[in-house]
């Protein structure tokens, strides 16, 4: 996907979901959107159901632990739009005392990934 197309996608997502977005970045031909953890479930549902986005496939969920940060954990979701032929990475930084909402009701495949990630960081 071209940087111009990624810019347009980022603009569309920001226009529709601006309250959820902390920032966007395009690097190495991929769009990354950082969101607040409180809006994660609704934002991810938007990515799936919005016609412009159409992210029908959950590719991966992972997390990064950076103990020196105040928001120690970084949740990362990867999605694919087979309809639009593009990918997106969604990130949220989380404090140790915050809960990550489940997205199993949006993507059933999240069940396995969530159990694996949550088992890692218990």
N, C-alpha and C positions, 0 to 999 in steps of 0.2 A: 504494500500500500504506500502511496506517495506521501511525502510530508504534508503536502497541501490537503490531501484527503484526510489525513490524521488530524490536521489543524481544524478542518471543518467538523469532524466527528467530536473533537474536544470542545469546540464552540457549541455544538448542538447539545451535548451532555451538560455543559456548564449552564446554558440557557434554561434547560429543563430541570436540572437538579442542583443548581448553584448553592443552595443552603447546605448540601451534604458534602460539597467539595472543599478540600483544603488546598489542593493545587493539582496541576496537570504538567506532564513533561513528555516530550517526544525525543526519544534517543534510540539510535540503531534501528530505525524504522518501526518502532513500537510505541504505542500510547500507554502511558502510566497515569492513572488517576488516583490521587490520595484523597481518602474520605475520612469523615469522623466515624468512629466505631458505632455511635448511637444510630447513625443512619444506614449502616451496612446492609441490613436485610432489605429495606425498602429500595435502596439504591440498586442493589443487585437484581431485585425483581424488575425495576425499571429497565435495566440493561437487557433483560430477557424479553420483555413484552413490548418495548418501544420499537416501532417499525423501522426507524432509521438505524437503530442499533442491532436488534435481532440476534443477540448473543445466546444462541440456542444450546451451546455446549459448554459445560464446565470441564475444563481441561485439568486443573490442578488446584489444590489448596496447600499452602505451606506456611511456616512461620519462622521468624528469625528472632533469636534471643540476644539482646545486646545489654548485658547487665549494668553497664555504666550510664545508660540513658534513664531519664525520669520515666519516659514511656518505653519501658524495657522491651516489650514485644512488638513485632511488626507482623501482622497478618497479611498474607498475600494470596489473592485469588487470580487465576488465569482463565479467560473465557475466549471462545471462538464463535464467530458468526459465520456459519456456512452460507447464509443468505447473502451477506455483504462481502464475504471473503476477507475478513479482518479479525485481528486479535486485540485483546485489551488486558492490561494488568491493573488490578485494583489493590491498593494498599491501605492499611489503617494501623496507626501506632496506638498501643494499648499499655496502660499502666498495669502493674501487677494485681491490683485490686479490682480491675474492670472485667466484665464478662463479655465474651464474644457471642453475638446472636447466631443461632443456627440458621442455615439457609436450606435445610433439607426439604422444607415445604415448597421451595422454589425449584431446586435441583435435587432430585432424589439421589443422584450419584454423590452428593455431598456427604451422605451418611458415612461412607467408608473413610473419606478424607478427613472429616471432622473427628472421627474416633481416633485416627492415627495421629493427627496434629495435637489433639487434646491429651492423648496418652503421653506424647513426648514431653509436653510442658506441664502436665498434670495439674 
